[in-house]
């Protein structure tokens, strides 16, 4: 353990522990704490950013990136049965955590299919979460909580680039959307399955991105 007595030792120790014990339920539906909330690849990114922030002496990661928190209630993982080698799986997670463009995410998925075969649902959902995460950054959304009855969206620092456009968008939804007193926006939907939540959240976030970017262009 002597080699772990450095900044970021917690992350290194967790990685060594994962090597020893195997992934187990860590990446499945029985996840706990922050890992359950954001998914493994996002949790890993948050750990790395926290270490970078400590090194830089600030609250943000050194490259200015921040990690939206995504909850969809479905397994997000690269199963051992799909990619047996642990080190390779971890490498794929790291690569995936760095992707922030839809074409790159699609290309990553195509590479997986070429190397390992058709995508299991868990991997397909993982790729979709990474896409949702990229939309969140563009729309300044820091948290997405999606469930069977819809989604709650929280904006980073409670700010959105196009407030008037957001109010109009909520109004267009009628009784299917509302702005809560805590500044979170609730969209009421019927999403019984995880894939429904992923697709539905992506649709809403795409609209928010368009609103935010339209305001930036007009400024």
N, C-alpha and C positions, 0 to 999 in steps of 0.2 A: 504493500500500500504506500510505500515511501514515494513512489513516482506520482502519486495522486495528490500530493500536498502542494498544489498550485491552484491559481485562479481557474475556475472551471472544473475543479476536481469532481464536483457532484455530477456533472454531465458525463465525464469520463468513467466514473464509477458506475453510473447507470448503464453505460454502454458495455462495460466489462461484465456487469451483472446479467445483462441481456445475453451476452455471449455464453455465459455459464449456464443460465437457466433455460434459455430458449425464449421465444416470444410468448408462447402460451396464450392466455386470455388478454395479455396486455394490449393486443391489437384487435380484439374482438368486441362483442357487445357487452362483455363483463368488465370493460375498462372502468377505472375509477378516477376521481379528482379531475385535474385539468386535462389529462389524456382523454378521458371520456368526453369532455366538453368540446375539445377542439380537434380531436383526431391525432394519431401518432405523428404524422409528418408535420402538422402545424405545431404540435407540442415540441418536437425536436427543434423546429425553427425558432420557437420562442426561447428555448433554452440557449441556443446559440446566440440569439440576439441579446439576451440578458448578459451573457458573458462578454459580448462585444461592447455592450453599454458600460459595463463595469470597467473594462479596459480603457474606454474613451472618457470615462468620468461623467457620463451624461445619462439622460433617461431614454434616449433613442439609440437604436442600433447605429453603428458607425457609418453604414451606407444609407441611412435615412429610411430604410424599409421598416414597416410595422406589420404585425400579423393579426388580421381579423380572426375572430373566434367564430367557428361554424359548428352548429349542432343540428344534426338531421336525424339522429336515431337509427342509423344503419351502419353495419360494419364497414370500415374503411381500412384496407390493408393490402399488402402484397403477401398472399399466403405462402407458407413454406411448401405447400404442394405445388405451387405455381413456379416459384423460384427457390429451389432447395437450399442453395448456398447462402448462409447468413450474411457474410461480408458483402456479397453481391446485392442482396436485398437492401442492406443499409446504404450501399452506394446509390442504388436506385432511389431510395427515399431522399437522400441528400440532393440528388439531381432534380427530383421532382419539386422539392421545396424551393428551388431557385427559379422555377418556371413562372412566367408572369404574362405570357402571351398565348392566345388561343391556338395559333398555328403551331407554336412550340409544344403545347400540351398535346395537340392532335398528333404531332410528329413523334412525341414520346410514346403515345399509345400505339402508334403504328410500329414503332421499333419493338415494343414489348410483344406485339402479336407476331412479328417476324421472328423474334428470338425464342419465345416461349409458348406461342400458340394463342388461341382465342382468349380474350380477357374474361376472367371470372367476375362475377357481379361486384365483389369487394374492390377489385382493382378499377373496374369501370366507374364505380361510385367515387373512389378516391380521386380519379382524374377529374371528375365533374366537380368535386369539392375544391380542387385546386383552381379550376376555372371560376367557380363562384368567388373564391378568395381574390382572384385578380380583379373581378368586377367590383368587389367591395373596396379595394384600394382606390379604384378610379372614382367611386361614388362617395368616398369618405365614410364608409360603413364599417364600424369596428366589431359589430356582433350580429350574427344571424341565428335565431333560435327557431327552427322549423319543426313542426309536429303535424299530427293528423288533422288538426283543425286550422292550420295556417302557419303564419310566420310573424315573429316580432323582430323588427330591425332597429338597431341602435346606431346612431351616428357618432363618429369620433368627435369628442369635445362638444357634442350636441350641436354640431354645425353642418349645414348642407349648402352647397354652392348656389343653389337656385331655390330659395325658400318659397317664392311665389309659385313657381312651377310645381313644387312638391305639394303645396296646398291644393292646387288645381287637380293634380293627379289623385290625391286622396279623395277629393270631392267627386271625381269621376267614378269612383268605386261605390258610391252610395253607402249602404249599410255594411259593405264588405271590407271597409277599411276605416281606421280612426287614428287620431293622434292622441296618445296618452299624456297625462300631466307630466310624466317624467321624460317627455320628448321622444319616446319610442313610438314607432309606427307599427300598428297591427294590421295585417292583411288576413282576412278570414277566408279560408279555402277548405276544400275537401281533398286532403292528400293522405290517403291511407297507407301508402307505401313510401319507402325511402326514396325511390327513384322519382316519384311524383313530387316530393319535397325539393329534390335537387333541381328538377326541371322547372318547377314553379318558382323557386327562389331565383334561379338564373333569369327567368323571364322578367320578374319584378326588378331585379338589380340592373338588368340591361336597360330598362326604362329609366331608372334612376341615373345611370351613367349618361344616357342621352340628355336628360334634363341638366345635369351638372355641366357637361361639356358644352351644351348649347349656351349656357350662361357665360362660360369662360370665353367662348368665341365672340359673344356679344359685348364683352367688357372691353 
